[in-house]
Amino acid sequence: QVQLVESGGGLVQPGGSLRLSCVGSGFNFGNWRINWYRQTPGKERELVAAILDTGIAAYYADPVKGRFSVARDNAKRTAYLQMNNLRPEDTAVYYCFRPINFWGQGTQVTVRS
């Protein structure tokens, strides 16, 4: 079955960096776009970034433009979300998503001094 597993979250100070990974299994990873979402308590999940099957970045949300970047290594069945210059407002659970409705379990990112 389709599975997505995120990793790489953690606690980081403002201005720091993290790289999230999303490993896919149970499907032909190289054929699918991967979206990154984040969610904070009481709010809906918001789309942060997306990468096409070809490796082209398809979308960045305005709050993360210039700070986050997406990449993928189809041979490793892995997508990445590089997050630089992190801010406290980036604190959230981050999820990767494969259409049509497959989600990872999420990884917590906390940005604080």
Residue pairs with C-beta under 8 A, 6 or more apart in sequence:
1 26
2 24
2 25
2 26
2 27
2 98
2 102
3 24
3 25
3 26
4 22
4 23
4 24
4 96
4 97
4 98
4 102
4 103
4 104
4 105
5 22
5 23
5 25
5 104
5 105
6 20
6 21
6 22
6 94
6 95
6 96
6 104
6 105
6 106
6 107
7 20
7 21
7 23
7 107
8 18
8 19
8 20
8 21
8 107
9 18
9 20
9 93
9 94
9 107
9 108
9 109
9 110
10 18
10 108
10 109
10 110
11 110
11 111
11 112
12 18
12 86
12 109
12 110
12 111
13 111
13 112
13 113
14 86
14 87
14 88
14 111
14 112
14 113
15 85
15 86
16 86
16 111
17 82
17 83
17 84
17 85
17 86
18 83
18 86
18 109
19 80
19 81
19 82
19 83
20 36
20 80
20 81
20 83
20 94
20 96
20 107
20 109
21 78
21 79
21 80
22 34
22 36
22 78
22 79
22 80
22 81
22 96
22 104
23 76
23 77
23 78
24 32
24 34
24 77
24 78
24 79
24 98
25 77
27 98
29 74
29 77
30 53
30 74
31 53
32 53
32 98
32 99
33 50
33 51
33 52
33 53
33 58
33 98
33 99
34 50
34 51
34 70
34 72
34 79
34 96
34 97
34 98
35 47
35 49
35 50
35 59
35 96
35 97
35 98
35 99
36 47
36 48
36 49
36 50
36 70
36 79
36 81
36 94
36 95
36 96
36 97
37 45
37 46
37 47
37 48
37 94
37 95
37 96
37 97
38 45
38 46
38 48
38 90
38 92
38 93
38 94
38 95
38 109
39 45
39 46
39 92
39 93
39 95
39 106
40 91
40 92
40 93
45 95
46 61
47 59
47 61
48 60
48 61
48 64
48 68
48 81
48 94
49 57
49 59
49 60
49 61
49 64
49 68
49 69
49 70
49 81
50 57
50 58
50 59
50 70
51 57
51 58
51 70
51 71
51 72
51 79
52 58
53 74
55 71
55 72
55 74
57 69
57 70
60 68
60 70
63 89
64 83
64 90
67 83
67 84
67 85
67 86
68 81
68 82
68 83
68 84
69 81
69 82
69 84
70 79
70 80
70 81
70 82
71 79
71 80
71 82
72 78
72 79
72 80
73 80
79 96
81 94
81 96
83 90
83 109
86 109
86 111
87 111
88 111
88 112
89 111
90 109
90 111
91 109
91 110
91 111
91 112
92 108
92 109
93 106
93 107
93 108
93 109
94 106
94 107
94 108
94 109
95 103
95 104
95 105
95 106
95 107
96 103
96 104
97 103
97 104
